[in-house]
Amino acid sequence: MEEILTLLDNTVNQIKQLFETFSPEHESTFDEIETKVRQIMLEIERQTTETIIKNRGTGYSGKIIQTPSGEKARYLGERQR
């Protein structure tokens, strides 16, 4: 739960910074605003995905695992393909 609160704080801070960067006093083009918003959204997406993966773990659930098709299989470890 703490990770989620940290993620939310980071997201709010990034959005606040975005609005401060493009306050009415600063001259900006639409393209500049759109590019920066996309960069921030990609960073928020990256941080969210990272937090979800960290909370889920590796997926290792013991010696017997369930395959995507629903069958049971022995877990032998991770390896390169």
MOPAC internal coordinates of N, CA, C and O (Angstrom, degrees):
PM7 1SCF
backbone

  N    0.0000 0     0.00 0     0.00 0    0    0    0
  C    1.4529 1     0.00 0     0.00 0    1    0    0
  C    1.5342 1   110.88 1     0.00 0    2    1    0
  O    1.2310 1   120.84 1   145.34 1    3    2    1
  N    1.3201 1   116.01 1   -34.66 1    3    2    1
  C    1.4653 1   119.84 1  -179.82 1    5    3    2
  C    1.5304 1   111.07 1   -63.69 1    6    5    3
  O    1.2310 1   121.01 1   143.82 1    7    6    5
  N    1.3440 1   115.67 1   -36.18 1    7    6    5
  C    1.4622 1   119.90 1   178.95 1    9    7    6
  C    1.5246 1   111.23 1   -62.93 1   10    9    7
  O    1.2310 1   121.10 1   141.91 1   11   10    9
  N    1.3301 1   115.50 1   -38.09 1   11   10    9
  C    1.4652 1   119.88 1  -179.90 1   13   11   10
  C    1.5257 1   110.19 1   -66.67 1   14   13   11
  O    1.2310 1   120.31 1   137.42 1   15   14   13
  N    1.3252 1   117.02 1   -42.58 1   15   14   13
  C    1.4626 1   120.25 1   179.07 1   17   15   14
  C    1.5252 1   110.94 1   -64.21 1   18   17   15
  O    1.2310 1   120.31 1   140.79 1   19   18   17
  N    1.3224 1   117.00 1   -39.21 1   19   18   17
  C    1.4653 1   120.84 1   177.16 1   21   19   18
  C    1.5224 1   110.03 1   -64.00 1   22   21   19
  O    1.2310 1   120.75 1   136.56 1   23   22   21
  N    1.3260 1   116.17 1   -43.44 1   23   22   21
  C    1.4592 1   120.90 1   178.13 1   25   23   22
  C    1.5291 1   110.57 1   -60.21 1   26   25   23
  O    1.2310 1   120.43 1   135.21 1   27   26   25
  N    1.3179 1   116.78 1   -44.79 1   27   26   25
  C    1.4667 1   120.25 1   179.11 1   29   27   26
  C    1.5235 1   111.64 1   -62.56 1   30   29   27
  O    1.2310 1   120.28 1   137.07 1   31   30   29
  N    1.3362 1   117.06 1   -42.93 1   31   30   29
  C    1.4690 1   120.60 1   177.51 1   33   31   30
  C    1.5222 1   111.14 1   -60.11 1   34   33   31
  O    1.2310 1   120.60 1   135.58 1   35   34   33
  N    1.3411 1   116.46 1   -44.42 1   35   34   33
  C    1.4613 1   120.39 1   179.45 1   37   35   34
  C    1.5249 1   111.08 1   -62.72 1   38   37   35
  O    1.2310 1   120.78 1   138.13 1   39   38   37
  N    1.3319 1   116.11 1   -41.87 1   39   38   37
  C    1.4629 1   120.88 1  -179.69 1   41   39   38
  C    1.5218 1   111.01 1   -63.84 1   42   41   39
  O    1.2310 1   120.56 1   133.78 1   43   42   41
  N    1.3171 1   116.54 1   -46.22 1   43   42   41
  C    1.4663 1   120.71 1   179.20 1   45   43   42
  C    1.5234 1   110.21 1   -61.44 1   46   45   43
  O    1.2310 1   120.17 1   137.30 1   47   46   45
  N    1.3298 1   117.29 1   -42.70 1   47   46   45
  C    1.4661 1   120.48 1   179.68 1   49   47   46
  C    1.5288 1   111.86 1   -64.20 1   50   49   47
  O    1.2310 1   120.18 1   140.55 1   51   50   49
  N    1.3203 1   117.26 1   -39.45 1   51   50   49
  C    1.4626 1   120.47 1   178.39 1   53   51   50
  C    1.5209 1   111.17 1   -64.78 1   54   53   51
  O    1.2310 1   120.44 1   139.45 1   55   54   53
  N    1.3214 1   116.76 1   -40.55 1   55   54   53
  C    1.4630 1   120.17 1   179.73 1   57   55   54
  C    1.5302 1   110.67 1   -69.90 1   58   57   55
  O    1.2310 1   119.85 1   140.08 1   59   58   57
  N    1.3351 1   117.88 1   -39.92 1   59   58   57
  C    1.4673 1   120.68 1   175.61 1   61   59   58
  C    1.5171 1   110.81 1   -59.35 1   62   61   59
  O    1.2310 1   120.87 1   135.05 1   63   62   61
  N    1.3229 1   115.95 1   -44.95 1   63   62   61
  C    1.4588 1   120.96 1   179.69 1   65   63   62
  C    1.5313 1   110.56 1   -61.91 1   66   65   63
  O    1.2310 1   120.68 1   141.94 1   67   66   65
  N    1.3041 1   116.31 1   -38.06 1   67   66   65
  C    1.4544 1   121.44 1   178.51 1   69   67   66
  C    1.5308 1   110.37 1   -61.39 1   70   69   67
  O    1.2310 1   120.48 1   133.68 1   71   70   69
  N    1.3255 1   116.69 1   -46.32 1   71   70   69
  C    1.4580 1   120.27 1   179.48 1   73   71   70
  C    1.5244 1   111.88 1   -67.14 1   74   73   71
  O    1.2310 1   120.34 1   145.15 1   75   74   73
  N    1.3348 1   116.95 1   -34.85 1   75   74   73
  C    1.4609 1   119.92 1   176.96 1   77   75   74
  C    1.5274 1   110.83 1   -67.24 1   78   77   75
  O    1.2310 1   120.91 1   140.54 1   79   78   77
  N    1.3221 1   115.87 1   -39.46 1   79   78   77
  C    1.4643 1   120.55 1   179.93 1   81   79   78
  C    1.5139 1   111.40 1   -62.06 1   82   81   79
  O    1.2310 1   120.52 1   142.26 1   83   82   81
  N    1.3151 1   116.61 1   -37.74 1   83   82   81
  C    1.4607 1   120.99 1  -176.80 1   85   83   82
  C    1.5246 1   112.09 1  -110.90 1   86   85   83
  O    1.2310 1   120.64 1  -139.67 1   87   86   85
  N    1.3157 1   116.39 1    40.33 1   87   86   85
  C    1.4626 1   119.86 1   176.97 1   89   87   86
  C    1.5315 1   108.68 1   -67.09 1   90   89   87
  O    1.2310 1   120.00 1   -18.06 1   91   90   89
  N    1.3228 1   117.61 1   161.94 1   91   90   89
  C    1.4691 1   120.82 1  -176.90 1   93   91   90
  C    1.5299 1   113.88 1   -57.75 1   94   93   91
  O    1.2310 1   120.10 1   155.63 1   95   94   93
  N    1.3243 1   117.41 1   -24.37 1   95   94   93
  C    1.4699 1   120.30 1  -178.61 1   97   95   94
  C    1.5265 1   112.10 1   -70.73 1   98   97   95
  O    1.2310 1   120.05 1   155.35 1   99   98   97
  N    1.3238 1   117.51 1   -24.65 1   99   98   97
  C    1.4579 1   121.72 1  -177.84 1  101   99   98
  C    1.5202 1   110.49 1   -93.40 1  102  101   99
  O    1.2310 1   121.32 1   -45.45 1  103  102  101
  N    1.3108 1   115.09 1   134.55 1  103  102  101
  C    1.4592 1   118.91 1   177.26 1  105  103  102
  C    1.5198 1   108.48 1   -84.10 1  106  105  103
  O    1.2310 1   120.86 1   -51.62 1  107  106  105
  N    1.3157 1   115.96 1   128.38 1  107  106  105
  C    1.4617 1   121.34 1  -179.61 1  109  107  106
  C    1.5141 1   109.23 1  -145.75 1  110  109  107
  O    1.2310 1   121.50 1   -31.13 1  111  110  109
  N    1.3092 1   114.74 1   148.87 1  111  110  109
  C    1.4601 1   118.71 1   174.34 1  113  111  110
  C    1.5255 1   108.83 1   -88.42 1  114  113  111
  O    1.2310 1   121.76 1   -16.81 1  115  114  113
  N    1.3230 1   114.24 1   163.19 1  115  114  113
  C    1.4500 1   119.52 1   177.21 1  117  115  114
  C    1.5332 1   110.10 1   -60.01 1  118  117  115
  O    1.2310 1   120.64 1   139.06 1  119  118  117
  N    1.3282 1   116.38 1   -40.94 1  119  118  117
  C    1.4652 1   120.47 1  -179.59 1  121  119  118
  C    1.5295 1   112.03 1   -61.67 1  122  121  119
  O    1.2310 1   120.20 1   139.66 1  123  122  121
  N    1.3218 1   117.23 1   -40.34 1  123  122  121
  C    1.4651 1   120.73 1   178.32 1  125  123  122
  C    1.5260 1   110.98 1   -63.08 1  126  125  123
  O    1.2310 1   121.04 1   136.08 1  127  126  125
  N    1.3210 1   115.61 1   -43.92 1  127  126  125
  C    1.4671 1   120.20 1   179.54 1  129  127  126
  C    1.5201 1   110.22 1   -64.26 1  130  129  127
  O    1.2310 1   120.46 1   132.20 1  131  130  129
  N    1.3290 1   116.72 1   -47.80 1  131  130  129
  C    1.4565 1   120.96 1  -178.12 1  133  131  130
  C    1.5277 1   111.23 1   -61.75 1  134  133  131
  O    1.2310 1   120.12 1   137.29 1  135  134  133
  N    1.3205 1   117.37 1   -42.71 1  135  134  133
  C    1.4677 1   121.03 1   179.80 1  137  135  134
  C    1.5151 1   111.24 1   -62.60 1  138  137  135
  O    1.2310 1   120.23 1   135.78 1  139  138  137
  N    1.3181 1   117.17 1   -44.22 1  139  138  137
  C    1.4719 1   120.65 1  -179.38 1  141  139  138
  C    1.5257 1   110.99 1   -67.03 1  142  141  139
  O    1.2310 1   120.22 1   138.96 1  143  142  141
  N    1.3224 1   117.19 1   -41.04 1  143  142  141
  C    1.4726 1   120.63 1   178.40 1  145  143  142
  C    1.5270 1   109.79 1   -60.90 1  146  145  143
  O    1.2310 1   120.32 1   136.85 1  147  146  145
  N    1.3221 1   116.98 1   -43.15 1  147  146  145
  C    1.4723 1   120.32 1   178.26 1  149  147  146
  C    1.5243 1   111.10 1   -62.30 1  150  149  147
  O    1.2310 1   120.05 1   138.15 1  151  150  149
  N    1.3247 1   117.51 1   -41.85 1  151  150  149
  C    1.4661 1   120.81 1   179.07 1  153  151  150
  C    1.5300 1   110.67 1   -61.79 1  154  153  151
  O    1.2310 1   120.61 1   135.34 1  155  154  153
  N    1.3097 1   116.44 1   -44.66 1  155  154  153
  C    1.4654 1   120.74 1  -179.65 1  157  155  154
  C    1.5242 1   109.97 1   -65.56 1  158  157  155
  O    1.2310 1   119.90 1   137.39 1  159  158  157
  N    1.3246 1   117.80 1   -42.61 1  159  158  157
  C    1.4650 1   120.59 1  -179.56 1  161  159  158
  C    1.5312 1   111.16 1   -64.06 1  162  161  159
  O    1.2310 1   120.17 1   141.05 1  163  162  161
  N    1.3250 1   117.29 1   -38.95 1  163  162  161
  C    1.4676 1   120.09 1   176.65 1  165  163  162
  C    1.5299 1   111.34 1   -64.47 1  166  165  163
  O    1.2310 1   120.55 1   141.40 1  167  166  165
  N    1.3203 1   116.56 1   -38.60 1  167  166  165
  C    1.4616 1   120.16 1   177.87 1  169  167  166
  C    1.5292 1   110.65 1   -66.91 1  170  169  167
  O    1.2310 1   120.14 1   138.58 1  171  170  169
  N    1.3240 1   117.33 1   -41.42 1  171  170  169
  C    1.4664 1   120.98 1   177.27 1  173  171  170
  C    1.5257 1   109.55 1   -63.02 1  174  173  171
  O    1.2310 1   120.26 1   138.19 1  175  174  173
  N    1.3179 1   117.10 1   -41.81 1  175  174  173
  C    1.4678 1   120.99 1   177.99 1  177  175  174
  C    1.5324 1   110.52 1   -61.69 1  178  177  175
  O    1.2310 1   120.43 1   136.08 1  179  178  177
  N    1.3331 1   116.78 1   -43.92 1  179  178  177
  C    1.4591 1   120.89 1   179.52 1  181  179  178
  C    1.5225 1   111.34 1   -61.53 1  182  181  179
  O    1.2310 1   120.76 1   134.20 1  183  182  181
  N    1.3209 1   116.15 1   -45.80 1  183  182  181
  C    1.4629 1   120.63 1  -179.36 1  185  183  182
  C    1.5303 1   111.25 1   -65.11 1  186  185  183
  O    1.2310 1   120.25 1   140.41 1  187  186  185
  N    1.3274 1   117.13 1   -39.59 1  187  186  185
  C    1.4610 1   121.11 1   179.22 1  189  187  186
  C    1.5185 1   110.57 1   -65.20 1  190  189  187
  O    1.2310 1   120.38 1   133.58 1  191  190  189
  N    1.3109 1   116.87 1   -46.42 1  191  190  189
  C    1.4695 1   121.23 1   178.73 1  193  191  190
  C    1.5192 1   110.54 1   -60.62 1  194  193  191
  O    1.2310 1   120.45 1   134.86 1  195  194  193
  N    1.3159 1   116.74 1   -45.14 1  195  194  193
  C    1.4711 1   121.21 1   179.23 1  197  195  194
  C    1.5239 1   111.31 1   -59.64 1  198  197  195
  O    1.2310 1   120.17 1   137.15 1  199  198  197
  N    1.3306 1   117.29 1   -42.85 1  199  198  197
  C    1.4646 1   121.65 1  -179.81 1  201  199  198
  C    1.5301 1   110.63 1   -65.75 1  202  201  199
  O    1.2310 1   120.21 1   138.45 1  203  202  201
  N    1.3242 1   117.20 1   -41.55 1  203  202  201
  C    1.4663 1   120.46 1   178.75 1  205  203  202
  C    1.5184 1   110.25 1   -62.56 1  206  205  203
  O    1.2310 1   120.22 1   133.62 1  207  206  205
  N    1.3244 1   117.18 1   -46.38 1  207  206  205
  C    1.4648 1   121.28 1  -179.30 1  209  207  206
  C    1.5271 1   110.51 1   -62.51 1  210  209  207
  O    1.2310 1   120.11 1   137.38 1  211  210  209
  N    1.3247 1   117.40 1   -42.62 1  211  210  209
  C    1.4716 1   120.30 1   178.71 1  213  211  210
  C    1.5220 1   111.39 1   -61.55 1  214  213  211
  O    1.2310 1   120.20 1   141.43 1  215  214  213
  N    1.3400 1   117.23 1   -38.57 1  215  214  213
  C    1.4640 1   121.04 1  -179.36 1  217  215  214
  C    1.5143 1   112.73 1   -74.67 1  218  217  215
  O    1.2310 1   119.88 1   149.23 1  219  218  217
  N    1.3278 1   117.83 1   -30.77 1  219  218  217
  C    1.4651 1   121.74 1   179.02 1  221  219  218
  C    1.5148 1   111.76 1   -75.06 1  222  221  219
  O    1.2310 1   120.33 1   146.95 1  223  222  221
  N    1.3028 1   116.97 1   -33.05 1  223  222  221
  C    1.4543 1   120.00 1  -174.36 1  225  223  222
  C    1.5197 1   110.37 1    87.50 1  226  225  223
  O    1.2310 1   120.92 1    11.98 1  227  226  225
  N    1.3193 1   115.85 1  -168.02 1  227  226  225
  C    1.4614 1   120.56 1  -175.41 1  229  227  226
  C    1.5104 1   113.10 1   -83.04 1  230  229  227
  O    1.2310 1   120.10 1   164.72 1  231  230  229
  N    1.3103 1   117.42 1   -15.28 1  231  230  229
  C    1.4552 1   120.13 1  -176.39 1  233  231  230
  C    1.5117 1   112.69 1    97.84 1  234  233  231
  O    1.2310 1   119.99 1   171.05 1  235  234  233
  N    1.3296 1   117.62 1    -8.95 1  235  234  233
  C    1.4603 1   121.23 1   178.53 1  237  235  234
  C    1.5180 1   108.60 1   -65.95 1  238  237  235
  O    1.2310 1   120.61 1   -54.16 1  239  238  237
  N    1.3224 1   116.44 1   125.84 1  239  238  237
  C    1.4619 1   119.57 1  -176.61 1  241  239  238
  C    1.5218 1   111.98 1  -128.51 1  242  241  239
  O    1.2310 1   119.84 1  -159.66 1  243  242  241
  N    1.3154 1   117.92 1    20.34 1  243  242  241
  C    1.4524 1   120.82 1   179.56 1  245  243  242
  C    1.5093 1   111.09 1   117.27 1  246  245  243
  O    1.2310 1   120.93 1    12.76 1  247  246  245
  N    1.3289 1   115.83 1  -167.24 1  247  246  245
  C    1.4528 1   119.48 1  -176.60 1  249  247  246
  C    1.5161 1   113.50 1   -75.14 1  250  249  247
  O    1.2310 1   119.52 1   156.43 1  251  250  249
  N    1.3077 1   118.51 1   -23.57 1  251  250  249
  C    1.4646 1   121.88 1   177.85 1  253  251  250
  C    1.5267 1   107.64 1  -113.34 1  254  253  251
  O    1.2310 1   120.74 1   -52.03 1  255  254  253
  N    1.3254 1   116.19 1   127.97 1  255  254  253
  C    1.4636 1   120.61 1   178.41 1  257  255  254
  C    1.5178 1   109.13 1  -123.81 1  258  257  255
  O    1.2310 1   121.26 1   -16.70 1  259  258  257
  N    1.3194 1   115.19 1   163.30 1  259  258  257
  C    1.4542 1   120.72 1   177.05 1  261  259  258
  C    1.5294 1   107.99 1  -101.11 1  262  261  259
  O    1.2310 1   120.62 1   -50.91 1  263  262  261
  N    1.3206 1   116.41 1   129.09 1  263  262  261
  C    1.4597 1   121.39 1   179.74 1  265  263  262
  C    1.5224 1   109.70 1   -77.48 1  266  265  263
  O    1.2310 1   119.77 1   -15.36 1  267  266  265
  N    1.3292 1   118.04 1   164.64 1  267  266  265
  C    1.4686 1   119.99 1   178.30 1  269  267  266
  C    1.5270 1   112.98 1   -57.57 1  270  269  267
  O    1.2310 1   119.97 1   153.73 1  271  270  269
  N    1.3348 1   117.66 1   -26.27 1  271  270  269
  C    1.4747 1   119.57 1   179.30 1  273  271  270
  C    1.5224 1   112.33 1   -84.30 1  274  273  271
  O    1.2310 1   120.01 1   177.68 1  275  274  273
  N    1.3596 1   117.59 1    -2.32 1  275  274  273
  C    1.4610 1   121.01 1   176.62 1  277  275  274
  C    1.5146 1   114.51 1    98.94 1  278  277  275
  O    1.2310 1   120.05 1   175.08 1  279  278  277
  N    1.3286 1   117.52 1    -4.92 1  279  278  277
  C    1.4585 1   120.58 1   179.27 1  281  279  278
  C    1.5281 1   110.13 1   -82.38 1  282  281  279
  O    1.2310 1   120.91 1   -20.13 1  283  282  281
  N    1.3354 1   115.87 1   159.87 1  283  282  281
  C    1.4623 1   120.25 1   177.77 1  285  283  282
  C    1.5208 1   108.75 1   -96.38 1  286  285  283
  O    1.2310 1   121.28 1   -37.03 1  287  286  285
  N    1.3385 1   115.15 1   142.97 1  287  286  285
  C    1.4572 1   120.69 1  -179.62 1  289  287  286
  C    1.5200 1   108.96 1  -144.29 1  290  289  287
  O    1.2310 1   120.67 1   -23.76 1  291  290  289
  N    1.3194 1   116.32 1   156.24 1  291  290  289
  C    1.4596 1   121.21 1   175.58 1  293  291  290
  C    1.5134 1   109.86 1   -77.62 1  294  293  291
  O    1.2310 1   120.68 1   -44.57 1  295  294  293
  N    1.3279 1   116.30 1   135.43 1  295  294  293
  C    1.4527 1   121.45 1   177.13 1  297  295  294
  C    1.5168 1   107.80 1   -86.28 1  298  297  295
  O    1.2310 1   120.41 1   -58.78 1  299  298  297
  N    1.3222 1   116.82 1   121.22 1  299  298  297
  C    1.4613 1   121.41 1  -179.05 1  301  299  298
  C    1.5028 1   112.71 1  -106.26 1  302  301  299
  O    1.2310 1   119.71 1   170.13 1  303  302  301
  N    1.3041 1   118.17 1    -9.87 1  303  302  301
  C    1.4480 1   121.74 1   179.46 1  305  303  302
  C    1.5233 1   111.06 1   118.74 1  306  305  303
  O    1.2310 1   121.45 1    -7.17 1  307  306  305
  N    1.3281 1   114.83 1   172.83 1  307  306  305
  C    1.4600 1   119.91 1   179.15 1  309  307  306
  C    1.5137 1   108.64 1   -90.33 1  310  309  307
  O    1.2310 1   120.62 1   -37.03 1  311  310  309
  N    1.3255 1   116.42 1   142.97 1  311  310  309
  C    1.4546 1   120.60 1   177.99 1  313  311  310
  C    1.5117 1   109.14 1  -150.24 1  314  313  311
  O    1.2310 1   120.95 1   -19.31 1  315  314  313
  N    1.3112 1   115.79 1   160.69 1  315  314  313
  C    1.4627 1   121.70 1   179.44 1  317  315  314
  C    1.5227 1   109.64 1   -75.31 1  318  317  315
  O    1.2310 1   121.05 1   -33.49 1  319  318  317
  N    1.2939 1   115.60 1   146.51 1  319  318  317
  C    1.4680 1   119.70 1   176.41 1  321  319  318
  C    1.4961 1   109.55 1   -99.98 1  322  321  319
  O    1.2310 1   120.10 1   180.00 1  323  322  321

